[in-house]
Amino acid sequence: MSRSVSRKRKNSMTSSVRYWVVLSVIASLFAVMAGRALFLQFFNADFLKQRGNAQALRVIDVPAVRGMILDRNGQPLAVSTPVDAVSANPAKLYANPDSWKPLAKTLGVSYSELKAKIKQNRKRHFIYLDRQVLPATAERVMALDIDGVFLRREYKRYYPLGAVTGHLVGFTNVDDQGLEGVELAYNDSLRGRPGKDQVIRDASGHIIEHVSNIKRAADGEDLVLSIDSRIQYLAYRSLKKAVVEHKATSGSAVVVDVKSGEILAMVNEPGFNPNDRSQLRSSRFRNRAVTDSFEPGSTVKPLTVVASLENNYVTPATILETDGGKMKLARYTIRDTHDYGNLSVSSVIMKSSNVGAAKLAMQLENKELWSVFNSVGFGKLPQSGLPGEAKGAFSHFSDWRDIRRATIGYGYGLSVTPLQLVQAYATLANDGKQLPLSILRRSDVPDGEQVISAKAAKQVQHMLELAVSDEGTGSNARIPMYHVAGKTGTSRKAEGKGYSKLYNAVFAGIAPASSPRLTMVVVVNEPGAGKYYGGTVAAPVFASVMTGALRLLDVAPDDISDDRLLIAKRVNLSSQEGDR
């Protein structure tokens, strides 16, 4: 019995020792942990704070605000509005598959598409889920409170006039890079320079503190164009109406200020709205007025007359025989639409005689005709500042045979863009002085270069007035209370080694004729409703736009009398001056 008591006492003592040993170990561990905590809290706090910040500290880009594009009167043509991009940490999002379906529904994307995107990028720390979302959508996304999903500020381009200035102004991509038009041509100055901020993000990726600005963002510069949005709208409306009415495939129109060389309007059809990304197809956003060339037809006959006048082969009153409206040259026959009989040089322009123009060209040396056409800009880039400019096709005179010189004389065998043709007419209207074209508003007008004598230019201006009289081919271009000078053109389109049955209807004009201020070129491509002459398809567009433009610019009327004898008198006076 004593042994049993002794054994119990011994076991009790052993248990007690074990208890105190365990308790001591636990107490020691707590003491160590408490000591470590105190040490970290009071002696190593700064180090821990730095390590913690390093885990959450990020450098983010601060987008610059792209500069506005304005018309000459301060009307906005392109502005940037703040929007958000829905971004995510795909590693965190991958761990929460239950959130994918509501997120996909809110963003308006398919669940399978979002799922694939998350899985493909699950080892990354940042992706865009959607760009430039509407504010309401951004709010709904954030209301889901999904770990790893956050917003990132960016800017979206908006074009107040939509399709009216679509081809001219162009557009940007989702990263604010200019892709077409003025947006592309002046991208470097418009886009500015992005900055950088140092921020702290929480575990979900939300910014909880802006630490510092590392580099300040520099906003882009505003750009003031030469365009007058009022005239731009008139041109857009009138051209669109003509293209629809005549069932044409396309059309272009350009208006230039004769006195400054500034482009006041430039439109094309079919158009596109740069605010609607679904319309951004290359076939629609090409600026045809700058890029597309065509054979100008009779609109270049005034330049053939200029070459003849400059080289003293004729005067405005010189009589030419049109040989019954036909002219044989080698195996080719040049024809007029009617037998005009004998015509003065002035009447060659008024009646638009191909035979008369060809005869004038055949009197000239190759170089004499080439020099005038080249001096007004044919075969050269207009240098307007717009991207995609084409220089057309105008071969060197050393390659010309007689038939080439004859056909160039009435507008075949060469091609020009609407921008080149309007520059040529602006030179004629400016008494032979050529000013460089500009898409930017000018504060000072450059001196320009006298490429045609003022005398010859004035004589041709008077002839172009006759072409818009009742007896001329351009009577539909007349404007109430203003004298107009201009020339129609109807050219067949090249096809293979010959010409098709499709046409370009063209009109190039100047107003007011007595003191030129504006010049305009209208090209309607492949009219298919029966009418195809420049005088019936393109000339009315000129009249419609110019009627409004001259009044908007407060240009004084010059049509005091509609007496055509007054025009003829001016032509005769010019002829007498030439004889002297």
C-alpha positions as CSV (number, residue, x, y, z in Angstrom):
1,M,0.0,0.0,0.0
2,S,2.9,2.3,0.8
3,R,4.3,1.5,-2.6
4,S,1.1,2.5,-4.3
5,V,0.9,5.9,-2.4
6,S,4.6,6.5,-3.2
7,R,3.9,5.8,-6.9
8,K,0.9,8.2,-7.0
9,R,3.0,10.9,-5.3
10,K,5.8,10.4,-7.8
11,N,3.3,10.6,-10.9
12,S,1.8,13.8,-9.4
13,M,5.1,15.4,-9.1
14,T,6.0,14.5,-12.7
15,S,2.8,15.9,-14.0
16,S,3.4,19.1,-12.1
17,V,6.8,19.5,-13.5
18,R,5.5,18.9,-17.0
19,Y,2.8,21.5,-16.6
20,W,5.3,24.1,-15.4
21,V,7.7,23.2,-18.2
22,V,5.0,23.6,-20.8
23,L,3.7,26.8,-19.3
24,S,7.2,28.2,-19.2
25,V,7.8,27.4,-22.8
26,I,4.5,29.0,-23.8
27,A,5.3,32.0,-21.6
28,S,8.7,32.3,-23.2
29,L,7.3,32.2,-26.7
30,F,4.8,34.9,-25.8
31,A,7.6,36.9,-24.3
32,V,9.7,36.5,-27.4
33,M,6.9,37.5,-29.6
34,A,6.0,40.5,-27.5
35,G,9.6,41.5,-27.4
36,R,9.9,41.2,-31.2
37,A,6.7,43.1,-31.6
38,L,7.9,45.9,-29.4
39,F,11.2,45.9,-31.1
40,L,9.6,46.2,-34.6
41,Q,7.1,48.8,-33.3
42,F,9.5,51.1,-31.7
43,F,12.9,50.4,-33.2
44,N,12.2,49.2,-36.7
45,A,9.0,51.0,-37.6
46,D,10.5,53.1,-40.4
47,F,12.0,50.1,-42.1
48,L,8.7,48.2,-42.0
49,K,6.8,51.1,-43.3
50,Q,9.2,51.4,-46.3
51,R,8.8,47.7,-47.0
52,G,5.0,47.9,-46.8
53,N,4.9,51.0,-49.1
54,A,7.3,49.3,-51.5
55,Q,4.7,46.5,-51.9
56,A,1.9,48.9,-52.7
57,L,3.8,51.8,-54.2
58,R,3.3,52.2,-58.0
59,V,4.3,54.7,-60.7
60,I,1.3,55.5,-63.0
61,D,1.0,57.5,-66.2
62,V,-0.9,60.8,-66.0
63,P,-2.5,61.3,-69.4
64,A,-2.1,64.7,-71.1
65,V,-5.2,66.4,-72.4
66,R,-5.0,66.6,-76.3
67,G,-5.3,70.1,-77.7
68,M,-8.5,71.3,-79.2
69,I,-8.9,71.8,-82.9
70,L,-10.8,75.0,-83.7
71,D,-12.1,76.6,-86.9
72,R,-10.9,80.1,-87.8
73,N,-13.7,81.7,-85.6
74,G,-13.1,79.6,-82.5
75,Q,-15.7,76.9,-83.2
76,P,-14.6,73.6,-81.7
77,L,-14.0,70.9,-84.3
78,A,-12.3,68.4,-82.0
79,V,-12.3,68.3,-78.1
80,S,-11.2,65.8,-75.5
81,T,-13.6,64.7,-72.7
82,P,-12.5,62.8,-69.6
83,V,-13.6,59.1,-69.4
84,D,-12.5,56.0,-67.6
85,A,-10.9,52.7,-68.6
86,V,-12.0,49.6,-66.7
87,S,-8.8,48.0,-65.6
88,A,-7.9,44.9,-63.6
89,N,-5.3,42.8,-61.8
90,P,-5.9,39.6,-63.6
91,A,-4.1,37.5,-61.0
92,K,-6.7,38.6,-58.4
93,L,-9.6,38.4,-60.8
94,Y,-8.6,34.8,-61.7
95,A,-9.0,33.8,-58.1
96,N,-12.6,35.0,-58.1
97,P,-14.4,33.3,-61.0
98,D,-17.9,34.0,-59.5
99,S,-17.4,37.6,-60.4
100,W,-16.8,37.0,-64.1
101,K,-20.4,36.7,-65.2
102,P,-21.8,39.9,-63.6
103,L,-18.7,41.8,-64.8
104,A,-19.1,40.6,-68.4
105,K,-22.8,41.6,-68.3
106,T,-22.1,45.0,-67.0
107,L,-19.3,45.6,-69.6
108,G,-21.6,44.3,-72.3
109,V,-19.1,41.6,-73.5
110,S,-19.6,37.9,-73.8
111,Y,-18.7,35.8,-70.7
112,S,-16.5,33.5,-72.8
113,E,-14.5,36.4,-74.2
114,L,-13.9,37.8,-70.7
115,K,-13.1,34.4,-69.3
116,A,-10.5,33.8,-72.0
117,K,-8.9,37.2,-71.4
118,I,-8.6,36.7,-67.7
119,K,-7.1,33.2,-68.1
120,Q,-4.6,34.3,-70.8
121,N,-3.3,37.1,-68.6
122,R,-3.6,35.5,-65.1
123,K,0.1,35.9,-64.5
124,R,0.1,39.6,-65.2
125,H,-0.7,42.4,-62.8
126,F,-2.5,44.8,-65.2
127,I,-4.8,44.6,-68.2
128,Y,-7.6,46.8,-69.7
129,L,-11.0,45.2,-69.6
130,D,-12.7,48.0,-71.6
131,R,-11.6,51.5,-72.8
132,Q,-13.3,54.8,-72.8
133,V,-16.5,53.6,-71.1
134,L,-19.5,55.8,-70.4
135,P,-19.6,57.2,-66.9
136,A,-22.8,55.2,-66.1
137,T,-21.0,52.0,-67.1
138,A,-18.0,52.9,-65.0
139,E,-20.2,53.5,-61.9
140,R,-22.0,50.1,-62.4
141,V,-18.7,48.3,-62.6
142,M,-17.4,49.8,-59.4
143,A,-20.7,49.1,-57.7
144,L,-19.9,45.4,-58.2
145,D,-17.0,45.8,-55.7
146,I,-14.9,43.1,-57.3
147,D,-11.4,42.6,-55.9
148,G,-8.8,43.5,-58.5
149,V,-11.0,45.7,-60.7
150,F,-10.5,49.4,-60.8
151,L,-10.8,52.5,-63.0
152,R,-8.1,54.4,-64.8
153,R,-8.6,58.0,-66.2
154,E,-8.1,58.7,-69.9
155,Y,-9.6,61.0,-72.5
156,K,-11.9,60.4,-75.5
157,R,-12.0,62.6,-78.6
158,Y,-15.3,64.1,-79.6
159,Y,-16.1,65.9,-82.9
160,P,-18.9,68.4,-82.5
161,L,-19.6,68.7,-86.3
162,G,-19.4,64.9,-86.9
163,A,-19.5,64.0,-90.6
164,V,-19.4,67.7,-91.7
165,T,-15.6,67.8,-90.9
166,G,-14.9,64.1,-90.7
167,H,-12.5,63.8,-93.7
168,L,-10.7,67.1,-92.9
169,V,-10.2,66.8,-89.2
170,G,-9.7,63.0,-89.2
171,F,-9.8,61.0,-85.9
172,T,-7.6,59.4,-83.2
173,N,-7.4,55.8,-82.0
174,V,-8.2,54.6,-78.4
175,D,-4.7,55.6,-77.3
176,D,-5.2,59.2,-78.5
177,Q,-2.9,58.9,-81.5
178,G,-3.9,60.8,-84.6
179,L,-4.7,58.4,-87.5
180,E,-6.2,60.6,-90.3
181,G,-6.6,64.2,-91.4
182,V,-5.5,67.1,-89.2
183,E,-5.3,64.8,-86.2
184,L,-2.5,62.9,-87.9
185,A,-0.8,65.8,-89.6
186,Y,-0.4,67.7,-86.3
187,N,-0.3,64.8,-83.9
188,D,2.9,65.8,-82.2
189,S,1.8,69.2,-81.1
190,L,-1.8,68.2,-80.3
191,R,-1.1,65.2,-78.1
192,G,1.2,66.8,-75.5
193,R,3.4,64.8,-73.1
194,P,2.0,62.5,-70.4
195,G,3.2,62.8,-66.8
196,K,3.9,60.3,-64.0
197,D,2.6,60.1,-60.5
198,Q,3.7,57.9,-57.6
199,V,0.7,56.4,-55.8
200,I,-0.2,53.7,-53.2
201,R,-2.7,51.1,-54.3
202,D,-4.6,48.8,-52.0
203,A,-4.8,45.0,-52.5
204,S,-7.7,45.5,-55.0
205,G,-5.7,47.9,-57.1
206,H,-7.6,51.1,-56.1
207,I,-5.5,54.2,-55.5
208,I,-5.7,55.1,-51.9
209,E,-3.0,57.8,-51.8
210,H,-1.2,60.1,-54.2
211,V,2.4,60.2,-52.9
212,S,4.0,62.6,-55.3
213,N,4.2,64.0,-58.8
214,I,7.3,62.7,-60.6
215,K,6.7,64.4,-64.0
216,R,4.0,67.0,-64.7
217,A,1.8,66.3,-67.7
218,A,2.1,68.9,-70.5
219,D,-1.3,69.3,-72.3
220,G,-1.3,69.5,-76.1
221,E,-1.5,72.8,-78.0
222,D,-4.7,74.0,-79.5
223,L,-4.8,74.2,-83.3
224,V,-6.7,76.9,-85.2
225,L,-7.6,75.9,-88.7
226,S,-8.3,78.1,-91.7
227,I,-11.7,76.4,-92.1
228,D,-14.9,78.4,-91.7
229,S,-17.3,75.9,-90.2
230,R,-20.3,77.8,-91.7
231,I,-19.0,77.5,-95.2
232,Q,-17.9,74.0,-94.5
233,Y,-21.5,73.1,-93.6
234,L,-22.8,74.8,-96.8
235,A,-20.4,72.8,-98.9
236,Y,-21.2,69.5,-97.1
237,R,-24.9,70.0,-97.5
238,S,-24.8,71.0,-101.1
239,L,-22.4,68.3,-102.2
240,K,-24.2,65.6,-100.4
241,K,-27.5,66.7,-102.1
242,A,-25.9,66.6,-105.5
243,V,-24.3,63.1,-105.0
244,V,-27.6,61.7,-103.9
245,E,-29.7,63.4,-106.5
246,H,-27.4,62.3,-109.4
247,K,-26.7,58.9,-107.9
248,A,-23.0,59.5,-108.1
249,T,-20.4,57.3,-106.5
250,S,-18.5,60.1,-104.7
251,G,-17.8,63.8,-104.8
252,S,-15.4,66.5,-103.5
253,A,-15.5,70.3,-103.1
254,V,-12.9,72.8,-101.9
255,V,-13.2,76.5,-101.2
256,V,-10.1,78.8,-101.0
257,D,-9.7,82.4,-100.0
258,V,-8.0,84.0,-103.1
259,K,-6.4,86.8,-101.1
260,S,-4.8,84.6,-98.4
261,G,-4.5,81.1,-99.8
262,E,-6.4,79.7,-96.8
263,I,-8.7,76.7,-97.3
264,L,-12.1,77.7,-96.0
265,A,-13.9,74.4,-96.7
266,M,-13.1,70.9,-97.8
267,V,-15.7,68.2,-98.1
268,N,-16.2,64.7,-99.6
269,E,-19.0,62.3,-100.1
270,P,-19.7,59.7,-99.0
271,G,-18.9,61.0,-95.6
272,F,-18.4,59.4,-92.2
273,N,-19.0,60.4,-88.6
274,P,-15.7,60.1,-86.6
275,N,-17.7,59.8,-83.4
276,D,-19.1,56.5,-84.6
277,R,-16.2,54.0,-84.7
278,S,-18.3,51.4,-86.6
279,Q,-18.0,53.7,-89.7
280,L,-14.2,53.8,-89.6
281,R,-13.5,52.0,-92.9
282,S,-10.7,53.1,-95.3
283,S,-13.1,53.4,-98.2
284,R,-15.1,56.0,-96.3
285,F,-12.5,58.1,-94.5
286,R,-10.1,58.8,-97.4
287,N,-9.9,62.6,-98.1
288,R,-10.6,62.4,-101.8
289,A,-10.1,66.2,-102.3
290,V,-6.4,65.6,-101.4
291,T,-5.7,62.0,-102.5
292,D,-7.8,61.3,-105.6
293,S,-6.8,62.5,-109.0
294,F,-8.8,62.7,-112.2
295,E,-8.6,64.0,-115.8
296,P,-9.8,67.6,-115.4
297,G,-11.3,68.0,-118.9
298,S,-12.3,71.5,-120.0
299,T,-11.5,73.1,-116.7
300,V,-7.8,73.4,-117.9
301,K,-8.7,75.2,-121.2
302,P,-8.2,78.6,-119.6
303,L,-4.6,77.6,-118.8
304,T,-4.1,76.6,-122.5
305,V,-5.3,80.1,-123.4
306,V,-3.0,81.6,-120.8
307,A,0.0,79.9,-122.5
308,S,-1.1,81.2,-125.9
309,L,-1.5,84.7,-124.5
310,E,1.8,84.7,-122.6
311,N,3.7,83.6,-125.7
312,N,2.0,86.1,-127.9
313,Y,0.4,83.6,-130.3
314,V,-3.1,85.1,-129.9
315,T,-5.2,87.9,-128.4
316,P,-8.7,87.4,-126.9
317,A,-10.2,88.5,-130.2
318,T,-8.2,86.2,-132.4
319,I,-10.4,84.0,-134.6
320,L,-10.0,80.3,-134.8
321,E,-11.6,77.9,-137.3
322,T,-13.1,74.9,-135.7
323,D,-13.4,72.9,-139.0
324,G,-17.0,71.9,-138.5
325,G,-16.4,70.6,-135.0
326,K,-13.8,68.0,-136.0
327,M,-10.1,67.9,-136.1
328,K,-8.0,65.0,-137.4
329,L,-4.6,64.5,-135.9
330,A,-2.8,61.4,-137.1
331,R,-5.2,58.5,-136.5
332,Y,-7.2,60.4,-133.9
333,T,-10.2,62.7,-134.3
334,I,-10.9,65.5,-131.8
335,R,-14.6,66.5,-131.6
336,D,-16.8,69.3,-130.3
337,T,-20.3,68.6,-129.1
338,H,-21.6,71.1,-131.8
339,D,-20.3,72.8,-134.9
340,Y,-19.4,76.2,-133.6
341,G,-18.0,77.6,-136.8
342,N,-15.4,80.3,-136.4
343,L,-14.7,81.2,-132.8
344,S,-12.7,84.0,-131.0
345,V,-10.3,82.8,-128.4
346,S,-12.8,84.2,-125.8
347,S,-15.6,82.1,-127.3
348,V,-13.4,79.0,-127.2
349,I,-13.7,79.3,-123.4
350,M,-17.3,80.3,-123.5
351,K,-18.4,77.5,-125.7
352,S,-15.8,75.0,-124.4
353,S,-14.5,74.0,-127.8
354,N,-12.2,71.0,-127.8
355,V,-11.1,71.8,-131.3
356,G,-10.3,75.4,-130.5
357,A,-8.3,74.4,-127.4
358,A,-6.4,71.7,-129.4
359,K,-5.5,74.3,-132.1
360,L,-4.2,76.7,-129.5
361,A,-2.1,73.9,-128.0
362,M,-0.7,72.9,-131.4
363,Q,0.6,76.5,-131.9
364,L,2.7,76.1,-128.8
365,E,5.9,74.4,-128.2
366,N,5.8,71.5,-125.7
367,K,7.7,73.5,-123.1
368,E,5.6,76.6,-123.4
369,L,2.4,74.7,-122.5
370,W,4.1,72.5,-119.9
371,S,5.6,75.6,-118.1
372,V,2.2,77.2,-117.5
373,F,0.5,74.0,-116.3
374,N,3.5,73.3,-114.0
375,S,3.8,76.8,-112.7
376,V,0.2,76.7,-111.3
377,G,1.0,73.4,-109.5
378,F,0.2,70.5,-111.8
379,G,2.6,67.6,-111.2
380,K,3.6,69.0,-107.8
381,L,2.4,68.5,-104.2
382,P,0.2,71.4,-103.0
383,Q,2.0,71.5,-99.6
384,S,-1.2,72.4,-97.8
385,G,-0.2,70.6,-94.6
386,L,-2.7,67.8,-95.0
387,P,-1.6,64.2,-95.1
388,G,-1.9,62.0,-98.1
389,E,-1.5,64.7,-100.7
390,A,-1.1,63.4,-104.3
391,K,0.6,65.2,-107.1
392,G,-1.5,63.6,-109.9
393,A,0.1,62.6,-113.2
394,F,1.7,65.2,-115.5
395,S,4.6,64.0,-117.5
396,H,7.6,66.0,-118.6
397,F,7.2,67.8,-121.9
398,S,10.2,65.9,-123.4
399,D,7.8,62.8,-123.6
400,W,5.1,64.5,-125.5
401,R,4.0,63.8,-129.0
402,D,1.7,66.1,-131.0
403,I,-1.4,64.2,-129.9
404,R,-0.4,64.4,-126.2
405,R,0.1,68.2,-126.5
406,A,-3.3,68.6,-128.2
407,T,-5.2,66.5,-125.7
408,I,-3.6,68.1,-122.7
409,G,-4.8,71.4,-124.2
410,Y,-8.4,70.4,-123.5
411,G,-7.8,68.4,-120.3
412,Y,-7.0,64.8,-121.2
413,G,-3.6,63.0,-120.8
414,L,-3.0,64.4,-117.4
415,S,-4.6,64.1,-114.0
416,V,-4.9,66.5,-111.0
417,T,-6.5,66.4,-107.6
418,P,-9.4,68.8,-106.6
419,L,-6.9,70.6,-104.3
420,Q,-4.4,71.2,-107.2
421,L,-7.2,72.4,-109.5
422,V,-8.5,74.9,-106.9
423,Q,-4.9,76.2,-106.4
424,A,-4.6,76.8,-110.2
425,Y,-7.9,78.8,-110.2
426,A,-6.9,80.7,-107.1
427,T,-3.7,81.7,-109.0
428,L,-5.8,82.9,-112.0
429,A,-8.2,84.8,-109.6
430,N,-5.2,86.4,-107.8
431,D,-4.0,88.1,-111.1
432,G,-1.4,85.4,-111.7
433,K,0.2,85.5,-108.2
434,Q,0.3,82.1,-106.6
435,L,0.0,81.9,-102.8
436,P,0.9,78.7,-100.9
437,L,-2.3,76.9,-99.6
438,S,-2.8,76.6,-95.9
439,I,-5.1,74.5,-93.7
440,L,-4.1,76.7,-90.7
441,R,-5.4,80.2,-90.1
442,R,-2.9,82.8,-91.2
443,S,-2.2,86.0,-89.3
444,D,0.1,87.3,-92.2
445,V,-0.3,86.6,-95.9
446,P,2.8,85.5,-97.6
447,D,4.1,87.4,-100.6
448,G,3.4,84.7,-103.1
449,E,5.0,84.2,-106.6
450,Q,3.9,85.8,-109.9
451,V,3.7,82.7,-112.1
452,I,1.3,84.1,-114.7
453,S,1.4,87.7,-115.9
454,A,-1.3,89.9,-114.4
455,K,-2.4,90.9,-117.9
456,A,-3.0,87.4,-119.1
457,A,-4.7,86.4,-115.9
458,K,-7.1,89.3,-116.1
459,Q,-7.9,88.6,-119.7
460,V,-8.8,84.9,-118.9
461,Q,-10.9,86.1,-115.9
462,H,-13.0,88.1,-118.3
463,M,-13.3,85.1,-120.6
464,L,-14.4,82.9,-117.7
465,E,-17.2,85.5,-117.0
466,L,-18.5,84.9,-120.5
467,A,-18.5,81.1,-119.8
468,V,-21.0,81.7,-117.0
469,S,-23.2,83.9,-119.1
470,D,-26.5,82.7,-120.7
471,E,-24.5,81.7,-123.8
472,G,-21.8,79.8,-121.8
473,T,-21.7,76.3,-120.5
474,G,-21.6,77.4,-116.9
475,S,-24.8,79.4,-116.7
476,N,-26.1,77.3,-113.7
477,A,-23.2,78.7,-111.6
478,R,-24.6,82.2,-111.7
479,I,-25.4,83.9,-108.3
480,P,-27.9,86.7,-107.7
481,M,-26.2,90.1,-107.3
482,Y,-22.7,88.8,-108.1
483,H,-20.7,88.4,-111.2
484,V,-19.2,84.9,-111.5
485,A,-16.3,83.6,-113.5
486,G,-15.8,79.8,-114.1
487,K,-15.4,76.9,-116.3
488,T,-17.3,73.6,-116.6
489,G,-15.6,70.2,-117.2
490,T,-16.9,66.9,-118.3
491,S,-14.3,64.2,-118.6
492,R,-14.7,60.5,-119.4
493,K,-13.0,58.1,-117.0
494,A,-10.1,56.1,-118.2
495,E,-10.6,52.3,-118.4
496,G,-7.9,50.0,-119.6
497,K,-6.3,51.5,-122.7
498,G,-9.3,53.6,-123.5
499,Y,-12.3,55.4,-121.8
500,S,-15.4,54.1,-120.3
501,K,-19.0,55.5,-120.4
502,L,-18.5,56.9,-116.9
503,Y,-17.8,60.6,-116.3
504,N,-16.5,63.2,-113.9
505,A,-18.6,66.3,-113.7
506,V,-16.5,69.3,-112.7
507,F,-16.9,73.0,-112.2
508,A,-14.2,75.5,-111.2
509,G,-15.2,79.0,-110.4
510,I,-14.4,82.5,-109.0
511,A,-16.5,85.1,-107.2
512,P,-17.0,87.9,-107.3
513,A,-15.6,88.2,-110.8
514,S,-14.9,91.9,-110.7
515,S,-12.8,91.6,-107.5
516,P,-12.1,87.9,-106.8
517,R,-12.4,86.8,-103.2
518,L,-13.3,83.1,-103.3
519,T,-12.6,80.2,-105.7
520,M,-14.2,76.8,-105.6
521,V,-13.8,73.5,-107.3
522,V,-16.6,70.9,-107.4
523,V,-16.0,67.3,-108.6
524,V,-18.9,64.8,-108.8
525,N,-17.6,61.3,-109.7
526,E,-19.7,59.0,-111.9
527,P,-23.1,60.6,-111.9
528,G,-25.6,57.9,-112.8
529,A,-29.0,59.5,-113.0
530,G,-28.8,60.6,-116.6
531,K,-27.2,64.0,-116.3
532,Y,-23.4,64.1,-116.3
533,Y,-22.2,67.4,-117.7
534,G,-20.2,69.7,-115.3
535,G,-22.6,72.5,-116.1
536,T,-25.7,70.6,-114.9
537,V,-24.3,68.5,-112.1
538,A,-21.4,70.4,-110.5
539,A,-22.1,74.1,-111.4
540,P,-25.3,74.2,-109.2
541,V,-23.3,73.1,-106.2
542,F,-20.9,76.0,-106.7
543,A,-23.8,78.5,-107.0
544,S,-25.5,77.1,-103.8
545,V,-22.3,77.3,-101.7
546,M,-21.1,80.6,-103.0
547,T,-24.4,82.3,-102.5
548,G,-24.2,81.7,-98.8
549,A,-20.4,82.0,-98.5
550,L,-20.2,85.5,-100.0
551,R,-22.9,86.8,-97.7
552,L,-21.4,85.1,-94.6
553,L,-18.1,86.9,-95.4
554,D,-19.9,90.1,-96.1
555,V,-18.5,90.5,-99.6
556,A,-20.2,93.4,-101.3
557,P,-22.3,92.5,-104.4
558,D,-20.8,93.6,-107.7
559,D,-23.6,92.8,-110.1
560,I,-25.0,96.3,-110.5
561,S,-26.0,95.6,-114.1
562,D,-26.6,92.3,-115.9
563,D,-25.6,93.8,-119.2
564,R,-23.4,91.3,-120.9
565,L,-22.1,94.0,-123.2
566,L,-20.2,95.3,-120.2
567,I,-18.4,92.0,-120.0
568,A,-17.7,92.0,-123.7
569,K,-16.3,95.5,-123.4
570,R,-13.9,94.5,-120.7
571,V,-12.8,91.6,-122.9
572,N,-12.2,93.9,-125.8
573,L,-10.3,96.4,-123.6
574,S,-8.1,93.5,-122.5
575,S,-7.5,92.5,-126.1
576,Q,-6.4,96.1,-127.0
577,E,-4.1,96.1,-124.0
578,G,-2.6,92.9,-125.3
579,D,-2.1,94.4,-128.8
580,R,-0.2,97.3,-127.3
